[in-house]
Amino acid sequence: MRIGFFGGGTDVSPYPELYGGKVLNCTIDTYVRCMLRPTERPGVTIRSLDLQTITHTVTGRTWDGNLPLPEAVMNAHPAIDGVEVVMFSDVPPGSGLGSSSALVVAMLKLVDLSFGLELGPHELARLAYRIEREDLGIPGGWQDQYAAAFGGMNVYHFNADHVIVEPVVSAPAALLELESSLVIGFIGDRGMLTHHVVDDQVRRMQHGDTLQYHHETKAFVDEAVKLLRTQRIPDFGRLLDAAWQVKKAFSPHIASTTVDEVYALARKHGAWGGKLSGAGGGGFMCFCCPFERRLELEEALIDYGVRVRPFSFTTGGVQAWTVAEQ
């Protein structure tokens, strides 16, 4: 999964097709984990361990369960038969960390390895986008699929006919310093709000009400990259605050009362800045603070009821491998 830092929302159509979107994010060691194995049972069986749900289908793809995302992945490969897929996520749905796209990309990678499709990361990301946004009609942007496929700290340039993936930092010290200054915590499930928040943002942008805010959000990406490359982490944190104030102007539904209260609490306990890592409404929040105040900030968030989660940055995208079953 990934933490979105700057540019979120400019990857949501129709903005990237009209003006070009730009997003800065980085993957973290929080995963959706999947396993595919052959079975003697006809059809396809999918088991979600964390959701405690099973769905099954035979030829014709009529499912007898309710796991729409993995079902849609297998529907995209109708010739597959006689397999079982088992999965679970490190975080609950509605995390804001891109867990839904991580699931789709992971399953596509499993199918790719198992059946020799030889898809590259761009192809995986585009197919995952099609399944989520077009086949299932789930509103959202492009960044989650590309982050899961490529991994690392990158700027993604989204345009009408192509996507450019730009690695940001080659010096490990810059990422380590930023990682040491970041705190992330889960404040609640945004699942019920996702469609409403994204649709409202798109409507306001198309009507011209928030178009300038999208342009400003995109401009923050280049400044953030400069700060990372020169290891100016305090300024990076302050830029997060400036970008968050602009992001909230996208829609009144982005920051709930709880989100505002948690943000104010974090600022009181030393955070230079922060944001929600997702479309809005809830999920994980990310804060950047001085290293010597990190424990103070974590304790204040925990006392409020935020589920603080340790993490590390990762440099690789989705992975799949084979083992001989016992």
N, C-alpha and C positions, 0 to 999 in steps of 0.2 A: 504494500500500500504506500501512500505518499502523503507528505505534508505539502499543501499548496501555500506558497508564500506571496507571490505577486502575479497580477494579471488574470486571476480567476474571473470568469464571466465573458472575457473576450474570446474564449474558445467555443462559445455557444452560438449556434447559427441563429440569425443570419450575419452576425457581426464579422466573423472571420472571412466569409465570402465577400463582404462589402468593403471591409477596411483592413483586414489582416489581423489575426489574433496573436497574442504573445503571452506566454505563461512561464513562470519560474516555479519549479517544484523539485522535491527530492524524495526518493524512496527511503523507507525505514524498515527495520526488521520486525514488521508486523505483517502477517501473511494470511492468505487463504490457501489451505492445503488440500490437495485432491489426490486420489488414487484411482487408477483404472485397471481392471483385471478381467480376463476372460472367464465366462461361466458357461455351464451347460444349459442354462435356462434361455429359451428364445427371447428375443427382444432386448431392451435396455432397462436396467434398474439403476436408480439414483437414490442414494441415501445421504441425507444431511444429518450429521451427528449432533451438531449444536442446535439445530432447529427441531431435531427429533421427528423428522418427516421422511417418508419413503414414497417414491413414485415409480411407476413401471409402465412400459409400453411394448407393444409388439408391432409388427409391420403395419404402417399406416399412421404411426405416431399419434395415437389417441392415448393420452396419459391418464392414469388413474389416481394421481396425487396432485400436489400443488406446490411445485418448485419451478416457477416460470423461467427463471434465468437459465439454470442448467438444462431444463427441457428445451429451451430455444436453441442452445448450443448443439444439442444432439439432433434437433430438427433440421439444423443446417447441414447435417451429414446423414441423410436418410438411409444410406446403404449399410450403416454400422449395425451389427446385430451380435447378440450373445456376449454382452459385456455388462459389468457392474461398475458404477462410479460412486466412490465414497468421499465425502468432503466435510470440512469444518473451517470456521473462520476464527482468527484470534480475537476479533472484536465483534460486538453485536451489530445488527443491521442499523443503518442510519448513522454511521460513524463519522461521515464527512471526510474519511481517509481514502475514499475510492474503492471500498471493499467490493461493491457490486462488479465493477469493471475488473478488479483483480481476480474475482471468481471466473468471469467469462474468459479472460485471457489465459488463466491457468488451465481451464478445461480445454480450450482450443489448443494449447501447447501439448496437453496430454494426447489429444486426438492426433495432432501433428506427428508426435513421436511414435505413437502406437501404429499408425497406418501409413507412415512414410510420405507425408504430404510436403515436407520441406518448405514450410512457410517461413519467411523472414519476419523480423519484428514489425516492420511497417505493415506487412500483410496481416499479421496477427491483430495489430491495433485497429486497422481498418475494418476487418471482419467483426471484431468485438464491438466496434462502434455501430456497424450495421445491425447486429443482433439486438443491441440495447435500444438504440435510438429509432431505428426504422422498423424492425420486425416486432418489437415489443412496445414501441411508442413511449419509452421512458425519456422524459426531457433531461437535457444536460449537454455537456460539452465533449471535447475531444481529449482533454488532458489526462484523464484517469486511465484510459486505455493505453495511451502512449507511455505513461509513466510505468505501468505494470509491464509493458513489453520491453522497454529499454532500460529502465532503472538508472539510478544515480541522480546527481544534481544537474539539471539541464534547463535550458530555455527552449521551449517548443514554439516554433513559428507556424501558425496555422493560416493557410490561404485557401482560395477556392479550389485549386487543383493540385496542391502539394503541401507537404509538411516537412520542415527542416528541424532536425534535432541538434542543438548546439550545446555540447558539454561546457560547463561553466568554470569549474575549479580543478586545476591539476595539482595544486599544492595541498597535501593532506592536512597541514596545520590549519588551513582556513576552515575546512569542514569540522575538524575536531574542536576548534575554538567555538564555532557556532553551536555545535552539538552540546558543548558544555554549558552554554548559556540559555538553552531552550528547555522549557517545561511544557508537556502536553497533558491534557486531562479531559475526561469524558464528562459532559454536563447533562446529557440526556439524549433521547431518541428523536431524531428529526424526520423519521420515516413518513409520518402523516403530513409533513409540511413540504416534502421535496417537490412534488408536482406544482403546488401552489406557488412556492417561492420562485422556481425557475421560470414558470410561465409568466408570472407577474414581471420579472426582470426583463424578459424578452419583449413583452407588450410595451413596457415603458420605454425601452430603447427604440423600438420601431416607431413609436409616436414622437420620438425626439426629446422626450422629457429627461432622459438620463444618458443620451448619447455622449455628451461631453465628459460625463463621469467615466464612461468606458474608455475614452481616449486617455484620460488622466491615469486610469488604472494601468493601462498598457505602458504608459511612459515610465511608471515606477519600476518596471522590469529592468530597463537599461541601467538606471541608477543603482538598483540593488546589486546587479552583477559587478559594477565597478567597486562597490563597497566590499563585496565578498572577495574579489580578487586582490584587494589591498588590505584585507583582514580588518576592516573597520566595523567590527561587530556591534559596538554601541550605536553607531549611526545606522546600521542595518536594522537594529531594534526600533529606533526612533522612526525609521521609514515605514516599518510595519504599522506603527500607530497612525501615521499620516494616511497610509493606504487604507487602513480599516475605516477611518472616518469617511473616505470617499466611497468605499464599498457599501457602507450602510445606506448611502444615498440611492443605491440601485433600487431598493424596495423597502418599504416599512416593515416587511415581514422577515427581513434578514436577522435582525437583532431583537430577540425577545427580552422581556424584563429580566429574566434570569441571566441571559447573556450579558446584558448591560451591567448587572450587579456583579457578576464574576469578573468582568473586565475592570470595573472600578476597584474591586478588591485587589486584583493583581497589580494595578498601577500603584495602589497604596503601599504594597509590599515590594516595591522595587522594580517592577517590570518597565522596561523602556517602551514596549509596545507589544502588540499581539493581534490575534484575529481568530475567527472561526476557520477551520480547515475544511471548507465545503461550501455548498450553495447558500446555507443559512438556516436559521431556525433552531439549531442545536448541534449535537455531535461533539467532536473533539475541538477544544480550543488550544491554541499554541501561544506561548508567551516567551519573550526574549528578555533576559534580566542579567544584571551583574553576577558573576560567578559566586561572589561572597554572600549574595542574598538569595541564592537559589533554594536552599533548604527552608529559609523563612517563607518564601513564596509557596513552596510545596505544602508546608504545614498549614498555611492560611487557606489554601484551596481545599485541602483535605477536610479541614474543620468545617468548611462551607458545604461539603458534600460532593465535591468534585473527585472523580476517580482518577488520580494522577497515575500515569503509566510511564515507566522507564522505556527508553528506546535508544537505538543507534541508527545512524545513517547507513544505507547500503549503496553499493556502486553497481550492482548488477540487476538485470531484469528477470523475468520469469525463467524458471529452470524446470527441466523434467529429465528423468533418468529411468533406467530399467533395473529391476532386480529379479532374481529367481525366487518364486514363491515357495515357502517351505511346504 
